[in-house]
């Protein structure tokens, strides 16, 4: 249940931020928060996270939708075996995927607006951040905390001595 709550809250937060971006930032395109360092800069991203592979919107829409469905099925099946960190990280990634998918369905592109100008980093949004942060947390969980359930060892069948 926590995975679903986190995913919904983050997808809503992403969409609320994009509502204000479309209303207030789109007409001016760029607002320096800290001039030369951090800007709000409106762009329409037809690619994946951080603008990679532009023009493949339907591929990303299908793949990320399949990911969201698979994540929810996985959580429903394995929820009793997963630690809280795994459930939270899956919720964060899923919330980001949902947020960007809403844009792809509505507009045919993703609204990006956070620009770290000082390092000329790709322009991104809250959903992209969720996907990256959730993925890092999931990777940390898998590498350092996940313990595979003990497998039942097969006991050898004793043959009858004749």
C-alpha positions in Angstrom: 0.0 0.0 0.0 2.9 2.4 0.8 4.2 1.9 -2.8 0.9 3.1 -4.3 0.6 6.0 -1.9 4.1 7.2 -2.7 3.6 6.8 -6.4 0.4 8.7 -6.4 1.7 11.6 -4.2 4.8 12.0 -6.4 2.9 11.8 -9.7 0.5 14.5 -8.3 3.4 16.7 -7.1 5.0 16.4 -10.6 1.8 17.3 -12.3 1.1 20.3 -10.0 4.6 21.6 -10.6 4.0 21.3 -14.4 0.7 23.1 -14.1 2.5 26.1 -12.7 5.3 25.8 -15.3 2.8 25.8 -18.1 0.8 28.7 -16.6 3.7 30.9 -15.5 7.0 29.8 -17.1 6.0 28.8 -20.6 5.3 32.4 -21.7 8.7 33.7 -20.5 10.7 30.5 -21.1 13.5 31.2 -18.5 13.5 32.5 -14.9 16.9 32.6 -13.1 16.5 31.4 -9.5 20.2 31.9 -8.9 21.6 33.6 -12.0 24.1 31.5 -13.9 23.6 28.6 -11.4 20.0 27.4 -11.3 17.2 28.4 -13.7 13.7 27.4 -14.4 13.8 26.9 -18.2 10.8 25.6 -20.1 11.4 23.0 -22.8 9.3 20.3 -24.4 11.1 16.9 -24.2 10.1 14.3 -26.8 12.8 11.9 -25.6 13.5 9.9 -22.4 14.8 11.2 -19.1 17.1 14.2 -19.5 16.3 14.5 -23.2 18.0 11.3 -24.4 16.8 9.7 -27.6 14.4 12.4 -28.8 11.5 11.4 -31.1 10.9 7.9 -29.5 7.9 9.1 -27.4 5.7 6.0 -28.2 8.5 3.6 -27.3 9.0 5.4 -23.9 5.3 5.5 -23.3 4.8 1.8 -23.9 8.0 0.8 -22.0 7.3 3.0 -19.0 3.6 1.9 -18.9 4.8 -1.7 -18.9 7.2 -0.9 -16.1 4.5 0.6 -14.0 2.2 -2.4 -14.5 5.1 -4.8 -13.8 6.1 -2.9 -10.7 2.6 -3.0 -9.3 2.2 -6.7 -10.0 5.6 -7.4 -8.5 4.7 -5.5 -5.3 1.3 -7.2 -5.0 2.9 -10.6 -5.3 6.0 -10.0 -3.3 4.9 -7.4 -0.8 5.3 -9.6 2.2 8.9 -10.5 1.2 10.1 -6.9 0.4 11.6 -4.6 2.9 10.3 -1.0 3.4 13.2 0.4 1.5 12.4 -1.7 -1.6 8.7 -0.7 -1.4 9.6 3.0 -1.1 12.1 3.0 -3.9 9.6 1.2 -6.2 7.0 3.8 -5.3 9.4 6.7 -6.1 10.3 5.3 -9.5 6.7 4.4 -10.3 5.5 7.9 -9.4 8.1 9.4 -11.7 7.1 7.1 -14.6 3.4 7.9 -14.1 4.1 11.7 -14.0 6.0 11.6 -17.3 3.5 9.3 -18.9 0.7 11.7 -18.1 2.6 14.3 -20.1 3.2 12.0 -23.0 -0.5 11.1 -23.1 -1.7 14.7 -22.8 0.9 16.6 -24.9 3.0 14.1 -26.8 6.1 15.4 -24.9 7.3 15.8 -21.4 7.5 19.2 -19.7 11.0 19.8 -18.4 12.0 22.9 -16.5 14.8 22.5 -13.9 18.1 23.6 -15.4 21.4 23.5 -13.5 23.1 26.0 -15.7 26.5 26.2 -13.8 27.3 22.7 -15.1 25.1 22.9 -18.2 23.3 19.7 -17.1 20.3 18.4 -19.0 17.0 20.1 -18.2 14.7 17.8 -16.2 11.6 17.7 -14.0 10.4 16.3 -10.7 9.4 13.0 -12.3 12.9 12.5 -13.8 14.3 13.2 -10.4 12.0 10.6 -8.9 13.1 8.0 -11.4 16.8 8.6 -10.8 16.6 8.8 -6.9 14.3 5.8 -6.7 16.5 3.8 -9.1 19.6 4.7 -6.9 17.8 3.7 -3.7 16.6 0.4 -5.4 20.2 -0.3 -6.5 21.5 0.3 -3.0 18.8 -1.9 -1.6 19.6 -4.8 -4.0 23.4 -4.4 -3.6 23.6 -4.0 0.2 20.4 -5.1 1.9 18.5 -7.6 -0.1 18.8 -11.2 1.1 17.5 -13.9 -1.1 15.1 -16.1 0.8 16.5 -19.4 1.9 15.9 -22.0 -0.7 14.7 -25.4 0.4 17.4 -27.9 0.0 16.3 -31.1 -1.6 16.8 -34.0 0.6 18.2 -37.0 -1.2 16.0 -40.1 -1.4 17.5 -43.0 0.4 17.6 -46.1 -1.7 16.5 -49.4 -0.2 19.3 -51.8 0.4 18.4 -55.3 -0.9 
